[in-house]
């Protein structure tokens, strides 16, 4: 059995175990005097979890003899690094929104993100960032009154 | 005759302007991922209080069904569904773009939306109250049967492995259970967290799985532009046009009839239509590779559902979805009580609004066909400019439903999940379908048991019909999938 299939099957089983554990927990907390209906919350969680467990076992069983690695999207090391960089900056952006507010976080985000995707010129980077952040702020915060966090420094 | 007067009434400058503004806003809302009609309607509602009731409802309605048109544009061009109802459109629409057929995809999407929208309004005009009364016969067991039938689509959306599709769907159902039990109020999968107790929202999940996931995949693949070709050959021709139009009509029927029922939102019926189209097709294995029917059916269904939703809203005062609930709120704020009385006591208002829908569909056809180039320019912008811009919009879109950063983190996590799923050829669509259908299925199932135990599913004819239909069509689908060479089906799982 190839490693990829093993990991996928294991994930199936892990998620199903979480569901089963939750279902058992809910069933054990059933209050006999409260109105639960014929199917309590625990039983309803258990059913898809058990189905997922069976699906995972069937998946592993059917693929256990297949030693070939299924075709995946070709790995491009440089591209992969860029994708990871984009994701990392995105996570930083979301974190910074809470810390310094939407406006400042957006400026940092675009400056870094444009750099990662390949805009080498800082002048172009700054101009683009200014325009896009300005437009977004005007449309979403000013006109649409979306209330983003102001950050710990400005709240 | 009332309809004629209604259309004439709508042709005043002010009503036309409100209709136009509503349609433009609706298209824009549809194009932007995350900004759904419900959230935009709720933002606009206070502003429309300054307008007269007719103008206000015309604009709000235009925004609602306009979003159904606009949502397909980014689904097709950049594989980022603008609305949940356009998720199914991306399955084949984006593949058509990759093959240089973005123009045809956009054309059939707009035309299918127009056909469905117009036929829907015709039905609203002539059979409104009569159709709505049958919806009262649908109780929880019937809903359960209908949703179970929709679940059968999980099999068809599975790609190479039914186990993967079923697994993804079940994970989607489990994700939908995070939060609070709908009948008893106990926390599920919350692990003591207040945020988890609120559950996951659909919009951040779809934005992450499709939007952020797509950008990460494109970045890794080194995409220079999303679409390099020109938008030539807008109109499909010959056999392809015929297939597209037939699929539009079928999608309209699939979207319209369930659309009369509460809970049947456009996102659900678009998947149903896709599934039905696949079952009717001589080449079901080609779905997901860029078939025009895959685009036409979904878009027609979601528009038909949007229009159909106005029938129970106006005839019975029952909103079939969150956006229509806001429109109901607007009606009540103006002192207009929906129901049979509305058609009699406020005839001019009702028929003017209905008349505006005819005009609105024409406006939307113009916005989305000849002017689609304006929206399509998005696809010609180099990806290095577009990618970060779209990511920032995804963040805004994920934040907007509940104004909480937790949803944005959910979108990020979903983005990582979507990226990994697509890299390893796991189908994403069943996960979303399971997430959407899970709560509805649960509620219908448990309410049915509370009414009459398990036996109720065998004694209610409509429920029995749908359950048998599910079993039969699932068996047929599994057998058909086994016959198709795996190499062909592999492409389907790349959403």
Contacts between the chains, C-beta under 8 A, distances in Angstrom:
chain1	res1	chain2	res2	distance
A	4	B	424	7.0
A	8	B	164	7.9
A	8	B	424	7.4
A	8	B	426	7.9
A	12	B	167	5.4
A	15	B	171	6.0
A	15	B	174	6.8
A	18	B	189	7.8
A	19	B	174	5.4
A	22	B	188	6.5
A	22	B	189	5.6
A	26	B	181	7.8
A	26	B	186	6.5
A	26	B	188	6.7
A	29	B	186	7.2
A	34	B	184	7.0
A	35	B	184	7.5
A	36	B	183	7.8
A	36	B	184	6.0
A	37	B	183	5.8
A	37	B	184	7.7
A	37	B	446	5.4
A	37	B	449	6.3
A	37	B	450	4.8
A	38	B	446	7.7
A	38	B	449	4.1
A	38	B	450	6.5
A	38	B	453	6.4
A	39	B	445	7.3
A	39	B	446	5.5
A	39	B	449	5.6
A	40	B	184	7.4
A	41	B	181	4.1
A	41	B	183	7.5
A	41	B	184	5.4
A	41	B	186	5.4
A	41	B	188	6.4
A	44	B	177	7.9
A	44	B	442	6.1
A	44	B	445	7.7
A	44	B	446	6.8
A	45	B	174	7.8
A	45	B	177	6.0
A	45	B	188	6.3
A	48	B	170	5.1
A	48	B	173	5.0
A	48	B	174	6.0
A	48	B	177	8.0
A	49	B	174	6.8
A	51	B	166	7.9
A	51	B	170	5.8
A	52	B	167	6.3
A	52	B	170	4.3
A	52	B	171	7.0
A	52	B	174	7.2
A	55	B	163	5.4
A	55	B	166	5.2
A	55	B	167	4.9
A	55	B	170	6.6
A	56	B	167	6.7
A	58	B	163	5.7
A	59	B	161	7.3
A	59	B	163	4.0
A	59	B	164	7.2
A	59	B	167	6.8
A	62	B	163	6.9
A	70	B	424	7.6
A	70	B	425	6.4
A	71	B	425	7.4
A	71	B	490	7.0
A	72	B	423	5.9
A	72	B	424	5.7
A	72	B	425	6.5
A	73	B	217	7.2
A	73	B	220	7.5
A	73	B	221	7.2
A	73	B	422	7.3
A	73	B	423	5.2
A	76	B	220	5.9
A	76	B	221	6.7
A	76	B	222	6.1
A	78	B	222	7.4
A	79	B	219	6.3
A	79	B	220	3.9
A	79	B	221	6.0
A	79	B	222	4.9
A	80	B	220	5.3
A	82	B	219	4.9
A	82	B	220	6.9
A	82	B	222	7.9
A	83	B	216	4.6
A	83	B	217	7.6
A	83	B	219	4.5
A	83	B	220	4.2
A	83	B	419	7.1
A	86	B	215	7.0
A	86	B	216	6.4
A	86	B	219	5.4
A	86	B	387	7.4
A	86	B	391	7.4
A	87	B	216	6.3
A	87	B	412	7.7
A	87	B	415	7.3
A	87	B	416	6.6
A	87	B	419	7.9
A	90	B	212	7.3
A	90	B	391	6.1
A	90	B	395	7.7
A	90	B	412	6.2
A	90	B	415	7.6
A	91	B	412	6.2
A	93	B	395	6.9
A	94	B	395	6.7
A	94	B	405	6.7
A	94	B	408	5.1
A	94	B	409	6.3
A	94	B	412	6.2
A	97	B	395	7.8
A	97	B	405	6.5
A	97	B	408	7.6
A	98	B	405	5.8
A	106	B	392	6.6
A	109	B	388	7.5
A	109	B	392	6.8
A	110	B	388	5.9
A	110	B	392	7.2
A	113	B	387	7.7
A	113	B	388	4.0
A	113	B	391	7.0
A	114	B	384	7.3
A	114	B	385	8.0
A	114	B	388	5.9
A	117	B	219	7.2
A	117	B	383	7.5
A	117	B	384	4.1
A	117	B	387	5.7
A	117	B	388	6.4
A	118	B	384	5.0
A	119	B	384	6.0
A	119	B	385	7.9
A	128	B	385	7.0
A	132	B	388	7.9
A	132	B	389	6.1
A	132	B	392	7.2
A	136	B	392	6.3
A	136	B	393	7.9
A	136	B	396	7.2
A	140	B	396	5.6
A	144	B	43	6.0
A	145	B	43	7.1
A	146	B	396	7.1
A	146	B	399	7.3
A	146	B	400	6.4
A	146	B	403	7.4
A	147	B	403	6.2
A	148	B	399	7.0
A	149	B	405	6.6
